[in-house]
Amino acid sequence: MSKDNVKKMFAKMEKDADFQKKYAGLMEAHHQETEKALADKLIQLGKTAGFEFSNEDLHAARAEVMDNTNSNKELSDDELANVTGGGLTNVAGDGYTEFSYTFN
C-alpha cells in the first residue's frame, strides 16, 4: 500500500477506457448515495423546523430552482467580473478531483 500505487492507478485510468468507465460508475454510485443521504438529512431538518415534505417534493423544488437559475440568462458585466475561473481541484484532499467554478 503506497501513494505510488494510487498514482499508478490514476495513470492507468488516463490510458484505459474500461478502467475509466469503472471509475465513472463508482463515482456516479457514490454521488447517488451521497445525494440520497443529504436528501434524508434535509427532510429530517425540515421536520424539526415544522416543514413536512417528501423526497419527491424536495427534488421537484430543487429542479424548479435550478431551472430558474439556469434559464440561460446572459450574465451582466458585474457578474462576469466576479467569475474567477475554473479548474481541477482536490477540495477534500481525498484523492478525488472535481471540476469547479468559483464566483466571488
Residue frames as qw, qx, qy, qz and C-alpha x, y, z in Angstrom:
[[0.000, 0.890, 0.456, 0.000, 0.00, 0.00, 0.00],
 [0.437, -0.310, 0.058, 0.842, 1.52, 3.26, -1.07],
 [0.245, 0.747, 0.077, -0.613, 0.91, 6.61, -2.62],
 [0.000, -0.399, 0.711, 0.580, 2.79, 5.35, -5.65],
 [0.172, 0.263, 0.940, 0.135, 0.12, 2.72, -6.23],
 [0.226, 0.745, 0.466, -0.421, -2.57, 5.39, -6.12],
 [0.112, 0.700, -0.318, -0.630, -0.63, 7.46, -8.66],
 [0.094, -0.162, 0.892, 0.410, -0.14, 4.38, -10.87],
 [0.262, 0.490, 0.822, -0.128, -3.86, 3.65, -10.70],
 [0.252, 0.816, 0.204, -0.478, -4.75, 7.15, -11.90],
 [0.011, 0.545, -0.614, -0.570, -2.08, 6.94, -14.61],
 [0.202, 0.129, 0.948, 0.211, -3.68, 3.68, -15.79],
 [0.271, 0.667, 0.606, -0.338, -7.05, 5.38, -15.79],
 [0.151, 0.708, -0.196, -0.661, -5.79, 8.03, -18.20],
 [0.137, 0.393, -0.770, -0.484, -4.99, 5.32, -20.76],
 [0.015, -0.133, -0.990, -0.042, -7.56, 2.57, -20.12],
 [0.395, -0.213, -0.269, -0.852, -11.12, 3.36, -21.28],
 [0.662, -0.339, -0.650, -0.158, -12.64, 0.35, -19.50],
 [0.474, -0.246, -0.544, 0.648, -10.99, 1.37, -16.24],
 [0.062, -0.075, 0.027, -0.995, -12.29, 4.92, -16.76],
 [0.545, -0.317, -0.481, -0.610, -15.83, 3.54, -17.14],
 [0.640, -0.341, -0.653, 0.219, -15.48, 1.56, -13.91],
 [0.285, -0.136, -0.344, 0.884, -14.26, 4.67, -12.10],
 [0.258, -0.174, -0.197, -0.930, -17.10, 6.76, -13.55],
 [0.625, -0.367, -0.609, -0.323, -19.63, 4.14, -12.43],
 [0.553, -0.297, -0.581, 0.517, -18.16, 4.09, -8.95],
 [0.107, -0.053, -0.168, 0.978, -18.26, 7.89, -8.71],
 [0.416, -0.272, -0.392, -0.774, -21.85, 8.01, -10.00],
 [0.650, -0.397, -0.648, -0.024, -22.96, 5.42, -7.44],
 [0.428, -0.232, -0.446, 0.751, -21.15, 7.36, -4.70],
 [0.087, -0.110, -0.075, -0.987, -22.80, 10.59, -5.84],
 [0.546, -0.363, -0.517, -0.550, -26.25, 8.99, -5.77],
 [0.628, -0.374, -0.620, 0.286, -25.66, 7.52, -2.30],
 [0.294, -0.140, -0.279, 0.903, -24.41, 10.88, -1.03],
 [0.240, -0.215, -0.257, -0.911, -27.32, 12.76, -2.60],
 [0.612, -0.429, -0.602, -0.281, -29.85, 10.38, -1.02],
 [0.554, -0.336, -0.533, 0.545, -28.21, 10.71, 2.39],
 [0.104, -0.022, -0.090, 0.990, -28.25, 14.51, 2.09],
 [0.409, -0.332, -0.440, -0.727, -31.91, 14.49, 1.00],
 [0.629, -0.440, -0.639, 0.052, -32.80, 12.35, 4.02],
 [0.420, -0.262, -0.383, 0.780, -30.97, 14.78, 6.31],
 [0.081, -0.118, -0.138, -0.980, -32.70, 17.79, 4.73],
 [0.528, -0.422, -0.572, -0.463, -36.09, 16.13, 5.18],
 [0.604, -0.430, -0.566, 0.361, -35.28, 15.49, 8.86],
 [0.254, -0.105, -0.168, 0.947, -34.04, 19.08, 9.30],
 [0.270, -0.293, -0.359, -0.844, -37.25, 20.37, 7.75],
 [0.593, -0.479, -0.634, -0.132, -39.31, 18.26, 10.15],
 [0.495, -0.338, -0.465, 0.651, -37.50, 19.74, 13.15],
 [0.041, -0.122, -0.013, 0.992, -38.47, 23.19, 11.91],
 [0.437, 0.441, 0.538, -0.571, -42.09, 22.23, 11.20],
 [0.470, 0.524, -0.372, -0.604, -41.74, 21.75, 7.43],
 [0.719, 0.033, 0.693, -0.046, -43.07, 18.41, 6.23],
 [0.575, 0.625, -0.307, -0.430, -42.08, 17.35, 2.71],
 [0.955, 0.027, 0.291, 0.055, -41.16, 14.20, 0.84],
 [0.537, -0.282, 0.522, 0.599, -38.11, 13.26, -1.17],
 [0.382, 0.533, 0.609, 0.446, -40.18, 13.87, -4.32],
 [0.049, -0.967, -0.247, 0.032, -41.15, 17.34, -3.06],
 [0.456, -0.701, 0.277, 0.473, -37.50, 18.13, -2.38],
 [0.502, -0.011, 0.615, 0.608, -36.40, 17.06, -5.85],
 [0.251, 0.738, 0.550, 0.300, -39.26, 18.92, -7.55],
 [0.175, -0.965, -0.081, 0.176, -38.47, 22.14, -5.68],
 [0.509, -0.507, 0.429, 0.548, -34.76, 21.74, -6.42],
 [0.477, 0.303, 0.633, 0.530, -35.47, 21.21, -10.12],
 [0.106, 0.904, 0.393, 0.133, -37.65, 24.33, -10.18],
 [0.325, -0.874, 0.137, 0.335, -34.96, 26.41, -8.51],
 [0.541, -0.255, 0.563, 0.569, -32.30, 25.04, -10.86],
 [0.401, 0.579, 0.591, 0.393, -34.48, 25.74, -13.91],
 [0.024, -0.981, -0.195, 0.007, -34.96, 29.33, -12.77],
 [0.452, -0.728, 0.318, 0.406, -31.26, 29.70, -12.03],
 [0.435, -0.191, 0.686, 0.550, -30.13, 28.15, -15.30],
 [0.501, 0.696, 0.468, -0.211, -32.62, 29.84, -17.58],
 [0.643, 0.292, 0.337, 0.623, -29.80, 30.80, -19.97],
 [0.002, 0.988, 0.136, -0.066, -29.89, 34.42, -18.99],
 [0.588, 0.562, -0.207, 0.543, -26.90, 36.45, -20.01],
 [0.596, -0.474, -0.313, 0.567, -24.51, 37.49, -17.27],
 [0.041, 0.998, 0.054, 0.017, -24.15, 41.18, -16.58],
 [0.471, 0.673, -0.390, 0.415, -20.74, 42.82, -16.80],
 [0.368, -0.632, 0.496, -0.468, -20.58, 42.81, -12.98],
 [0.934, -0.142, 0.272, -0.182, -21.39, 39.08, -12.84],
 [0.846, 0.459, -0.154, 0.225, -18.76, 38.35, -15.47],
 [0.152, 0.744, -0.459, 0.461, -16.20, 40.36, -13.49],
 [0.624, -0.510, 0.444, -0.391, -16.90, 38.18, -10.45],
 [0.993, 0.115, -0.030, -0.012, -16.07, 34.94, -12.22],
 [0.305, -0.782, 0.528, 0.124, -12.61, 33.93, -11.08],
 [0.327, 0.470, -0.777, -0.262, -12.22, 30.90, -13.30],
 [0.942, -0.105, 0.101, -0.303, -12.49, 27.20, -13.16],
 [0.344, 0.567, -0.748, 0.035, -10.26, 24.22, -12.99],
 [0.803, -0.137, -0.580, 0.015, -9.48, 20.91, -11.45],
 [0.228, -0.626, 0.467, -0.582, -9.35, 20.91, -7.67],
 [0.583, -0.146, -0.783, 0.162, -8.91, 18.38, -4.91],
 [0.343, -0.672, -0.007, -0.657, -11.15, 20.09, -2.39],
 [0.815, -0.530, 0.033, -0.233, -11.21, 17.46, 0.33],
 [0.037, -0.683, 0.726, -0.067, -7.65, 16.23, -0.11],
 [0.779, -0.103, 0.569, -0.243, -9.02, 12.72, -0.54],
 [0.373, -0.159, 0.794, 0.453, -7.61, 11.96, -3.97],
 [0.382, 0.637, 0.661, 0.105, -10.83, 12.77, -5.82],
 [0.163, -0.168, 0.214, 0.948, -10.57, 15.56, -8.32],
 [0.270, 0.705, 0.650, -0.093, -13.55, 17.59, -9.34],
 [0.266, 0.357, 0.298, 0.844, -14.15, 20.40, -11.77],
 [0.164, -0.747, -0.538, 0.355, -15.41, 23.56, -10.21],
 [0.211, 0.639, 0.151, 0.724, -16.04, 27.20, -10.89],
 [0.362, -0.438, -0.477, 0.670, -15.57, 29.86, -8.28],
 [0.038, 0.764, 0.323, 0.557, -17.67, 33.02, -8.12],
 [0.262, 0.036, -0.435, 0.861, -16.86, 35.97, -5.90]]
